[in-house]
Amino acid sequence: MSPQAPICAPTLVVHVDGGARGNPGPAAIGVVVSDPDGAVLDEHAERIGVATNNVAEYRAVLAGLQRAAALGARAVQIVNDSELVARQLTGVYKVKHPSMKPLFLEAISALRGFDAWQIRSVPRAQNARADELVNEALDGVR
């Protein structure tokens, strides 16, 4: 399976974000799953304890993939604001940090459960709701 594989129906768009206040520090994830037209099907925010930003980003991808699969997705378009995670998952960057390798391998394994997938990184403003969910979780709002 390749991240360049054509996307087919049923496809879901999965906006994910992870963040930590301090690096490492208190961390949380945010996930928004929508249909291709933008109708939100699921939202999730969760505190994940103390982690780095990169660990939180991977944990958000994993949660997003799990939620998309539970909704019946056969293909996913993952949208995040972490260029590092997007490039690692597509093979552009190698995963060098030992603590990141298990998360990377878990994400690749989860992606293999889909017929097709794509991932792209966007500016934070284009991932605003997932970012809001992270902050709500960290602030104790969710």
Sine and cosine of phi, psi and omega as CSV:
sin_phi,cos_phi,sin_psi,cos_psi,sin_omega,cos_omega
0.00,0.00,0.63,-0.78,-0.03,-1.00
-0.84,-0.55,0.56,-0.83,0.07,-1.00
-0.91,0.41,-0.25,0.97,0.01,-1.00
-1.00,-0.01,0.04,1.00,0.00,-1.00
-0.87,0.50,0.59,-0.81,0.01,-1.00
-0.89,0.45,0.63,-0.77,0.00,-1.00
-1.00,0.08,0.72,-0.69,0.00,-1.00
-0.80,-0.60,0.16,-0.99,-0.02,-1.00
-0.99,0.13,0.42,-0.91,-0.19,0.98
-0.98,0.18,0.83,-0.56,-0.02,-1.00
-0.96,-0.28,0.67,-0.75,0.12,-0.99
-0.86,-0.52,0.52,-0.85,0.06,-1.00
-0.99,-0.16,0.79,-0.62,-0.09,-1.00
-0.85,-0.52,0.97,-0.23,0.08,-1.00
-1.00,0.05,0.79,-0.61,-0.01,-1.00
-0.75,-0.67,0.49,-0.87,0.10,-1.00
-0.46,-0.89,0.55,-0.84,0.10,-0.99
-0.69,-0.72,0.54,-0.84,0.00,-1.00
-0.43,-0.90,0.39,-0.92,0.03,-1.00
-0.72,-0.69,0.67,-0.74,0.09,-1.00
-1.00,-0.05,0.98,-0.22,-0.22,-0.98
0.99,-0.14,0.30,-0.95,-0.06,-1.00
-0.60,-0.80,1.00,0.10,0.20,0.98
-0.99,0.12,0.22,-0.98,0.02,-1.00
-0.07,-1.00,-0.11,-0.99,0.06,-1.00
-0.81,0.58,0.75,-0.66,-0.12,-0.99
-0.76,-0.65,0.37,-0.93,0.01,-1.00
-0.46,-0.89,0.25,-0.97,0.06,-1.00
-0.80,-0.59,0.41,-0.91,0.10,-1.00
-0.69,-0.72,0.68,-0.74,-0.03,-1.00
-0.70,-0.72,0.72,-0.69,0.12,-0.99
-0.77,-0.63,0.87,-0.49,0.03,-1.00
-0.95,-0.32,0.78,-0.62,-0.01,-1.00
-0.69,-0.73,0.25,-0.97,0.11,-0.99
-0.99,0.16,0.13,-0.99,-0.05,-1.00
-0.88,0.48,-0.35,0.94,0.03,-1.00
-1.00,0.04,-0.06,1.00,0.05,-1.00
0.99,-0.15,-0.01,1.00,0.04,-1.00
-0.94,0.34,0.85,-0.53,-0.05,-1.00
-0.96,0.28,0.81,-0.59,0.01,-1.00
-0.98,-0.21,-0.44,0.90,-0.09,-1.00
-0.32,-0.95,0.61,-0.79,0.14,-0.99
-0.73,-0.68,0.54,-0.84,0.00,-1.00
-0.51,-0.86,0.71,-0.70,0.11,-0.99
-0.72,-0.69,0.65,-0.76,-0.07,-1.00
-0.42,-0.91,0.70,-0.71,0.18,-0.98
-0.97,0.22,0.67,-0.75,-0.06,-1.00
-0.88,-0.48,0.26,0.97,0.00,-1.00
1.00,0.02,-0.50,-0.87,0.00,-1.00
-1.00,-0.06,0.78,-0.62,-0.02,-1.00
-0.36,-0.93,0.16,-0.99,0.13,-0.99
-1.00,0.05,0.22,-0.97,0.07,-1.00
-0.85,0.52,-0.69,0.73,-0.06,-1.00
-0.92,0.40,-0.65,0.76,0.07,-1.00
-0.88,0.47,-0.69,0.72,0.02,-1.00
-0.88,0.47,-0.63,0.78,0.03,-1.00
-0.88,0.47,-0.72,0.70,0.02,-1.00
-0.91,0.42,-0.66,0.75,0.02,-1.00
-0.89,0.46,-0.56,0.83,0.05,-1.00
-0.92,0.38,-0.67,0.74,0.05,-1.00
-0.86,0.51,-0.73,0.68,-0.02,-1.00
-0.87,0.49,-0.70,0.72,0.02,-1.00
-0.90,0.43,-0.66,0.75,0.01,-1.00
-0.89,0.45,-0.66,0.75,0.02,-1.00
-0.91,0.41,-0.65,0.76,0.02,-1.00
-0.88,0.47,-0.69,0.73,-0.04,-1.00
-0.94,0.35,-0.62,0.78,0.04,-1.00
-0.90,0.43,-0.68,0.73,0.03,-1.00
-0.88,0.48,-0.66,0.75,0.01,-1.00
-0.90,0.44,-0.43,0.90,0.03,-1.00
-1.00,0.03,0.04,1.00,0.07,-1.00
1.00,-0.03,0.22,0.98,-0.01,-1.00
-0.90,0.44,0.67,-0.74,0.14,-0.99
-0.97,-0.26,-0.27,0.96,0.03,-1.00
-0.59,-0.80,0.55,-0.83,-0.01,-1.00
-0.71,-0.71,0.56,-0.83,0.20,-0.98
-0.92,-0.40,0.93,-0.37,-0.02,-1.00
-1.00,-0.06,0.75,-0.66,0.02,-1.00
-0.85,-0.53,0.81,-0.58,0.04,-1.00
-0.60,-0.80,0.07,-1.00,0.05,-1.00
-0.92,-0.39,0.37,0.93,0.05,-1.00
-0.94,-0.35,0.98,-0.19,0.04,-1.00
-0.87,0.49,-0.60,0.80,0.00,-1.00
-0.85,0.52,-0.79,0.62,-0.03,-1.00
-0.89,0.45,-0.70,0.71,0.00,-1.00
-0.87,0.49,-0.69,0.72,-0.02,-1.00
-0.96,0.28,-0.50,0.86,0.09,-1.00
-0.93,0.36,-0.70,0.72,-0.04,-1.00
-0.93,0.37,-0.44,0.90,0.03,-1.00
-1.00,-0.04,-0.01,1.00,0.07,-1.00
1.00,0.06,0.07,1.00,0.03,-1.00
-0.94,0.33,-0.67,0.74,0.06,-1.00
-0.94,-0.34,0.56,-0.83,0.14,-0.99
-1.00,0.10,0.45,-0.89,0.08,-1.00
-1.00,-0.02,0.94,-0.34,-0.08,-1.00
-0.98,-0.17,-0.55,0.84,-0.08,-1.00
-0.96,0.26,0.82,-0.57,-0.07,-1.00
-0.83,0.56,-0.58,0.81,-0.04,-1.00
-0.96,0.27,-0.27,0.96,-0.01,-1.00
-1.00,0.03,-0.41,0.91,-0.09,-1.00
-0.86,0.51,-0.71,0.71,0.02,-1.00
-0.88,0.47,-0.62,0.79,0.03,-1.00
-0.92,0.39,-0.67,0.75,0.06,-1.00
-0.86,0.52,-0.75,0.66,-0.02,-1.00
-0.89,0.45,-0.62,0.78,0.05,-1.00
-0.91,0.42,-0.65,0.76,0.02,-1.00
-0.91,0.41,-0.69,0.72,0.03,-1.00
-0.88,0.48,-0.66,0.75,0.04,-1.00
-0.88,0.47,-0.69,0.72,0.02,-1.00
-0.90,0.44,-0.64,0.77,0.01,-1.00
-0.90,0.43,-0.51,0.86,0.02,-1.00
-0.91,0.41,-0.27,0.96,0.05,-1.00
-0.98,0.22,-0.08,1.00,0.00,-1.00
-0.95,-0.31,0.47,-0.88,0.06,-1.00
-0.92,0.38,-0.57,0.82,0.00,-1.00
-0.42,-0.91,0.46,-0.89,0.04,-1.00
-0.44,-0.90,0.43,-0.90,0.11,-0.99
-0.65,-0.76,0.47,-0.88,0.11,-0.99
-0.68,-0.74,0.64,-0.77,0.06,-1.00
-0.58,-0.81,0.53,-0.85,0.07,-1.00
-0.98,-0.20,0.61,-0.79,-0.03,-1.00
-0.75,-0.66,0.29,-0.96,0.12,-0.99
-0.88,0.48,0.49,-0.87,-0.04,-1.00
-0.77,0.63,-0.61,0.79,-0.02,-1.00
-0.88,0.48,-0.47,0.88,0.01,-1.00
-1.00,0.02,0.06,1.00,0.04,-1.00
-0.78,-0.63,0.55,0.84,-0.22,-0.98
-0.88,0.47,-0.69,0.72,-0.08,-1.00
-0.92,0.39,-0.66,0.75,0.05,-1.00
-0.88,0.47,-0.65,0.76,0.04,-1.00
-0.89,0.45,-0.67,0.75,0.05,-1.00
-0.87,0.50,-0.66,0.75,-0.01,-1.00
-0.89,0.45,-0.63,0.77,0.06,-1.00
-0.86,0.52,-0.75,0.66,-0.03,-1.00
-0.92,0.39,-0.59,0.81,0.07,-1.00
-0.89,0.45,-0.68,0.74,0.03,-1.00
-0.89,0.45,-0.70,0.71,0.00,-1.00
-0.91,0.41,-0.53,0.85,0.01,-1.00
-0.99,0.11,-0.08,1.00,-0.01,-1.00
0.98,0.19,0.25,0.97,0.00,-1.00
-0.97,0.24,-0.53,0.85,-0.02,-1.00
-0.89,-0.45,0.00,0.00,0.00,0.00
